[in-house]
Amino acid sequence: MKPAAFTYHRAHDVRESIELLTELGEDAKILAGGQSLAPMMNFRLARPSALVDITRVTGLDYLRHGADGLRIGALTTHRTVETASELAGFDVLPRSAHWVGHYPIRCRGTFGGSIAHADPTSEWCLLAVLLEANIVLAGPRGQRTVPATEFFHGFFATAAEPDELIVEIHFPEPARQAALTEFAQRQGDFAIVAAAVRLSSVDGQCTGGRVVLGGVDPRPLVVDISNALDGAAVTESTWDAVGELVAGQLDPPTDAHGSGAYRKQLAATLVARAFAEAAAR
């Protein structure tokens, strides 16, 4: 299929992008990598009246790792993250990038575009919530920052206003023991269930952890594991127990890809697997 008719506009800087979004109204969409939006338009699942192409906006393609954490420009490609080195404390990002689509998608798609698209199985959305990142938005009223835990409102819905665009994702705190894993029917497909975890441990004992799941809720789901890991041994049986604890709190949907019960079973397995990987770090 082909997309419905739309007008095309190319922006050359952030200010021009905001002016175009303000002028064109809420039915306009931003075109960055286009790896999610273009297929949706071709299937007419999305019918924007106008596209604002920001691919030539300068200054939004960067990785900056310093004392204040990691800052990723909105137009940074998945492949740039995948091949990044010297990201001590944030290496869960390049290690997880291989889950993002196929190689051509990773070369063209952008980090900010994935966050803006807000697919609840998106690797970057899950990791933004897991690592408690901040989403920096620019609009006609200036810049504002929204915590990732408050940014995602549901399927393809976010806190961004129609006249705002993402300019940066800021990860303030490193997580040396973190991992993401997922299951899809074919490599490169959207995950049926994805699990991202963060672990704290000292001398073979756990001191805390965090779990975020995709594919079980309309947005990345933070699952309460409270004090389940505090003082527990760093062992396979601990990860299995936490996986079952997580699964017991879920009420996932049933669709053509699997039943709710199947998703719960997947979640338990993937959480245990992700904690084992995180512990090995």
C-alpha positions in Angstrom: 0.0 0.0 0.0 0.9 3.6 -0.3 0.5 6.4 2.3 -2.4 8.9 2.2 -1.6 12.3 0.8 0.5 14.6 3.0 2.7 17.7 2.7 6.4 17.5 3.1 8.6 20.0 4.9 12.3 19.9 5.6 13.7 21.7 8.7 17.3 22.7 9.0 17.5 23.5 12.7 15.5 22.9 15.9 13.9 26.4 15.8 12.6 25.9 12.3 11.3 22.4 13.3 9.3 23.9 16.2 8.0 26.7 14.0 6.8 24.2 11.4 5.2 21.9 14.0 3.4 25.0 15.5 2.2 26.2 12.1 1.1 22.8 10.8 -0.9 21.7 13.8 -1.3 18.5 15.8 -1.8 16.3 12.7 1.8 16.9 11.6 4.5 14.3 12.4 8.2 14.5 12.7 10.3 12.3 10.3 13.6 11.3 11.7 14.8 7.8 10.7 11.4 6.9 9.4 11.8 3.2 10.3 8.6 3.1 12.3 6.5 5.9 10.9 6.9 5.1 7.2 5.6 1.5 7.4 2.7 2.7 9.5 1.9 5.3 6.8 2.2 2.7 4.1 -0.3 0.6 5.8 -2.4 3.7 6.6 -2.2 3.0 10.3 -0.9 6.6 10.5 -2.2 9.4 8.3 -0.4 12.6 9.2 -1.4 15.7 7.2 2.2 16.8 7.1 5.7 15.5 7.7 8.5 17.7 9.2 11.8 16.1 8.1 14.5 16.7 10.7 17.1 14.5 9.2 19.3 17.5 8.3 19.0 19.2 11.6 22.6 19.6 12.9 23.7 19.1 16.5 21.4 16.3 17.5 23.7 13.4 16.6 26.0 12.7 19.5 27.0 10.5 22.4 28.4 12.4 25.4 29.7 10.4 28.3 30.9 12.4 31.3 30.6 13.1 35.0 26.9 13.9 34.6 26.1 10.6 32.9 25.4 9.8 29.3 23.6 12.1 26.9 22.3 10.8 23.6 21.2 13.2 20.8 17.8 12.5 19.3 19.2 11.8 15.8 21.9 9.4 17.0 21.3 6.1 15.1 20.9 2.8 16.7 24.1 1.6 15.0 26.1 4.5 16.6 24.9 3.2 20.0 25.6 -0.4 19.1 29.2 0.4 18.1 30.0 2.8 20.9 32.9 2.1 23.2 34.0 3.5 26.5 30.5 3.8 27.9 31.5 2.4 31.3 28.4 1.9 33.4 26.1 2.3 30.4 27.3 -0.7 28.3 23.9 -2.3 28.6 22.9 0.1 25.7 25.3 -1.1 23.1 24.9 -4.7 24.3 21.1 -4.5 23.7 21.2 -2.8 20.4 21.4 -6.0 18.4 17.8 -6.7 19.4 16.7 -3.6 17.5 15.3 -4.7 14.1 17.7 -5.7 11.4 21.1 -4.1 10.4 19.6 -1.6 7.8 17.1 -0.5 10.4 19.8 0.1 13.0 21.8 2.1 10.5 18.9 4.4 9.6 16.6 4.5 12.7 17.3 7.0 15.5 17.4 6.7 19.2 15.1 9.7 19.7 12.7 8.4 17.1 12.3 5.1 18.9 11.6 7.0 22.2 9.0 9.2 20.5 7.3 6.3 18.8 6.7 4.8 22.2 6.3 1.1 21.2 5.9 -0.7 24.6 8.4 -3.4 23.4 11.0 -0.9 22.2 14.4 -1.7 23.7 15.3 1.9 24.1 12.0 2.7 25.8 12.5 -0.2 28.3 16.1 0.9 29.1 15.1 4.5 29.4 12.6 3.5 32.1 15.0 1.0 33.7 17.8 3.5 34.0 15.5 6.3 34.9 16.5 8.5 32.0 15.3 12.0 31.4 13.7 13.0 28.0 14.6 16.5 27.0 11.9 18.2 24.8 12.1 21.5 22.9 9.0 23.5 22.0 7.8 27.1 21.5 7.8 27.6 25.3 11.5 26.5 25.5 13.0 23.3 26.8 11.6 21.0 29.4 12.7 17.6 30.9 10.3 14.7 31.5 11.4 11.6 33.5 11.1 8.5 31.3 9.0 6.9 34.0 6.4 9.7 33.3 6.9 10.1 29.6 5.2 7.0 28.2 1.4 7.2 28.4 0.4 4.1 26.4 0.6 2.6 22.9 2.4 5.2 20.8 1.3 8.0 23.3 3.7 10.2 25.2 3.9 13.3 27.3 5.3 15.3 24.3 3.0 18.0 23.0 2.2 18.2 19.3 4.5 21.2 18.9 7.5 19.7 20.8 10.3 17.4 19.6 12.8 15.3 21.5 16.3 16.7 21.4 18.1 14.6 23.9 17.9 11.5 26.2 19.9 11.9 29.4 20.9 8.8 31.4 22.1 10.3 34.8 23.2 7.2 36.7 25.2 4.2 35.4 24.1 0.7 36.0 27.0 -1.7 35.7 24.9 -4.8 36.4 22.0 -4.4 33.9 20.8 -6.6 31.0 18.0 -6.8 28.4 16.7 -9.9 26.7 13.6 -10.7 24.7 11.8 -13.3 22.7 10.4 -12.9 19.1 9.2 -15.5 16.7 11.9 -14.4 14.2 15.1 -12.4 14.6 14.3 -8.7 14.0 10.6 -9.0 14.7 9.0 -7.0 17.5 9.3 -8.9 20.8 6.4 -10.8 22.2 7.9 -10.1 25.6 11.0 -8.2 26.6 12.7 -8.0 30.0 15.2 -5.3 31.2 16.7 -5.7 34.7 19.1 -3.9 36.9 20.9 -5.6 39.8 22.9 -4.4 42.8 25.1 -7.0 44.6 28.0 -7.1 47.0 30.1 -10.1 47.9 27.7 -12.6 46.4 24.6 -11.1 47.9 21.9 -9.0 46.3 21.2 -5.6 47.6 18.5 -4.5 45.2 17.1 -4.7 41.7 14.6 -3.3 39.2 12.5 -5.0 36.5 10.9 -3.4 33.4 8.8 -5.5 31.0 7.6 -4.9 27.5 4.8 -6.7 25.7 2.7 -7.2 28.7 1.1 -3.7 29.0 0.4 -0.6 26.8 3.6 1.0 28.1 6.9 -0.2 29.6 5.9 -1.8 32.8 7.9 -1.4 36.0 7.2 -4.5 38.1 7.3 -4.2 41.9 9.8 -6.7 43.3 10.1 -4.6 46.6 12.7 -6.3 48.8 12.6 -9.7 47.1 16.3 -9.5 46.3 17.7 -7.8 49.4 20.1 -10.2 51.0 19.4 -13.0 48.6 22.3 -15.1 47.2 23.5 -14.5 43.7 22.3 -17.8 42.4 20.2 -19.3 39.6 17.5 -20.3 42.1 17.2 -16.6 43.2 16.6 -15.5 39.6 14.0 -18.2 39.0 12.2 -17.1 42.2 12.2 -13.5 41.1 10.9 -14.5 37.6 8.0 -16.3 39.1 7.3 -13.4 41.5 7.2 -11.0 38.5 5.0 -13.3 36.4 2.5 -13.6 39.3 1.8 -9.9 39.2 1.1 -9.7 35.5 -2.2 -9.7 33.6 -0.9 -9.5 30.0 -3.1 -9.4 26.9 -3.9 -12.3 24.6 -3.5 -11.7 20.8 -2.4 -13.5 17.7 1.1 -13.8 19.0 0.3 -15.6 22.2 -2.1 -16.0 25.1 -1.8 -14.1 28.4 -0.6 -17.3 30.1 2.1 -17.7 27.5 3.3 -14.2 28.0 3.5 -14.7 31.8 5.6 -17.8 31.3 7.8 -16.0 28.9 8.2 -13.1 31.4 9.3 -15.5 34.2 11.9 -17.1 31.9 13.2 -13.8 30.5 13.5 -12.1 33.9 15.5 -15.0 35.3 17.7 -15.0 32.2 18.3 -11.3 32.3 19.2 -11.3 36.0 21.7 -14.1 35.3 23.3 -12.0 32.6 23.3 -8.9 34.8 25.0 -10.8 37.6 27.7 -12.0 35.3 28.6 -8.4 34.7 
